[in-house]
């Protein structure tokens, strides 16, 4: 009976490990963000109304360990003008719902693609979704980061450590010199 229990536990453990290994295998992982978007009021000769020109950029990156297959970028309607930067082969089509779909066959690990759009007189189309065969893309917030060289980072750390050591040694000396007088009162 004890031997049967061990075999059952071994089989259950093997099945559980096989099931969990599905989630640990390398996969693609798409992220996207909007690095830039501008609106310009351009005066037109002979017309009191200025033309509104909107520029919009969308960047998509594969941060996973496997290539992302069949990457689809879906907009509400077709952009007036767009350009795919990085020289990827892509197809652009409109589906039955009237949505504009840009399809990229494959996006390698640690690779990225940027789509730049230009609209005249209207706003850029709304982005509905970005997905690949492995799942949807996650939107990431971007921020400006000041890049400091490694030498300056180490110098800054050294000055902070020297400053803290100086502060602690002065505090120790003041405590040794004036501590007994303060405690005697």
C-alpha positions in Angstrom: 0.0 0.0 0.0 2.9 2.3 0.8 4.5 1.6 -2.6 1.2 2.5 -4.4 1.0 5.8 -2.5 4.5 6.7 -3.6 3.7 6.0 -7.2 0.5 8.0 -7.1 2.4 11.0 -5.6 5.2 10.6 -8.2 2.6 10.7 -11.1 0.7 13.6 -9.6 4.0 15.6 -9.1 5.1 14.8 -12.7 1.8 16.0 -14.1 1.9 19.1 -12.0 5.4 20.0 -13.1 4.5 19.4 -16.7 1.5 21.7 -16.4 3.5 24.4 -14.7 6.4 24.2 -17.2 4.0 25.5 -19.8 4.1 28.9 -18.1 7.9 28.9 -17.7 8.9 28.2 -21.3 10.3 31.1 -23.4 7.6 33.3 -24.9 7.3 36.6 -26.7 6.2 39.6 -24.8 5.1 42.8 -26.5 5.1 46.2 -24.9 4.2 49.6 -26.5 4.3 53.2 -25.7 3.8 56.6 -27.4 7.1 58.4 -27.6 5.8 61.6 -29.3 2.7 63.3 -30.5 2.4 66.9 -31.7 -0.3 69.2 -33.1 0.7 72.1 -35.3 -1.4 75.1 -36.4 0.0 75.9 -39.9 -1.1 79.2 -41.5 -2.4 78.8 -45.1 -1.9 81.6 -47.6 -5.2 83.3 -48.5 -7.2 81.4 -45.8 -7.9 82.9 -42.4 -8.2 79.4 -40.9 -4.9 77.6 -40.0 -4.5 74.0 -41.1 -4.2 71.5 -38.2 -1.5 68.9 -38.7 -1.1 66.1 -36.1 2.0 64.0 -35.8 1.8 60.8 -33.7 4.3 58.0 -33.0 3.8 54.5 -31.6 6.7 52.2 -30.6 6.3 48.5 -30.1 9.0 46.3 -28.7 9.4 42.5 -28.1 10.9 42.1 -24.6 10.4 38.4 -24.5 12.8 35.5 -25.2 11.1 34.3 -28.4 10.0 36.0 -31.6 6.6 37.5 -31.7 4.6 36.0 -34.5 1.8 37.8 -36.4 1.9 41.1 -34.7 -1.3 43.1 -35.3 -1.7 46.8 -34.7 -5.4 47.7 -34.9 -6.6 51.3 -35.3 -10.2 52.6 -35.3 -9.8 53.8 -38.9 -7.0 54.1 -41.4 -4.5 56.8 -40.7 -4.2 59.4 -43.5 -0.4 58.9 -43.8 1.7 56.4 -41.9 5.2 55.0 -42.1 6.7 51.9 -40.5 10.2 52.6 -39.4 12.9 49.9 -39.2 12.1 48.5 -42.7 9.8 45.6 -41.6 7.7 43.8 -44.1 4.1 44.5 -43.2 0.6 44.4 -44.7 -2.1 46.9 -44.1 -5.8 46.1 -44.6 -9.2 47.0 -43.4 -11.3 44.3 -41.6 -15.1 43.8 -41.8 -15.6 46.2 -38.8 -13.9 49.0 -40.7 -10.8 48.9 -38.5 -7.4 49.4 -40.0 -5.0 46.5 -39.3 -1.2 46.6 -39.8 0.2 43.1 -39.6 3.9 42.3 -39.1 4.9 38.7 -39.7 7.5 38.5 -37.0 9.3 40.6 -34.4 12.5 39.2 -33.0 13.4 39.2 -29.3 14.7 42.6 -28.1 13.6 44.1 -31.4 11.3 47.1 -31.9 9.3 48.8 -34.6 8.0 52.4 -34.7 4.9 53.6 -36.6 4.7 57.3 -37.4 1.4 58.8 -38.4 0.5 62.2 -39.9 -3.0 63.6 -40.1 -4.1 66.8 -41.7 -7.3 68.4 -40.5 -8.2 65.5 -38.2 -6.9 63.8 -35.1 -4.8 60.6 -35.4 -7.0 57.4 -35.3 -7.5 55.8 -31.9 -5.4 52.7 -31.2 -7.7 49.8 -30.3 -5.2 47.0 -29.6 -1.9 45.5 -30.3 -1.5 41.7 -30.1 0.6 38.8 -31.3 0.0 35.1 -31.4 1.2 34.9 -27.7 -1.2 37.5 -26.4 -1.9 41.3 -26.2 0.7 44.0 -25.8 1.1 45.8 -22.5 1.3 49.6 -22.5 4.3 51.0 -20.7 4.7 54.6 -19.4 7.9 56.3 -20.5 9.9 59.0 -18.8 13.0 61.0 -19.4 16.0 59.6 -17.6 19.3 61.5 -17.2 22.2 59.3 -18.1 25.2 59.7 -15.8 28.4 58.0 -16.6 29.6 55.2 -14.4 32.6 57.2 -13.2 30.4 60.1 -12.0 28.1 57.6 -10.3 31.0 56.1 -8.4 32.4 59.6 -7.5 28.9 60.6 -6.2 28.7 57.4 -4.1 32.2 58.0 -2.7 31.3 61.6 -1.7 28.1 60.5 0.0 30.0 57.8 1.9 32.8 60.3 2.9 30.2 62.8 4.0 28.3 60.2 6.1 31.6 59.0 7.7 32.5 62.6 8.5 29.1 63.3 10.0 29.2 60.2 12.2 32.8 61.0 13.4 31.9 64.6 14.3 28.8 63.3 16.1 30.9 60.8 18.0 33.5 63.4 19.0 30.8 65.9 20.2 29.1 63.1 22.2 32.4 62.1 23.8 33.4 65.7 24.6 30.0 67.2 25.7 28.0 64.1 26.6 29.2 63.9 30.2 28.5 67.6 30.8 25.0 67.3 29.4 24.3 64.1 31.5 25.7 65.7 34.7 23.2 68.6 34.7 
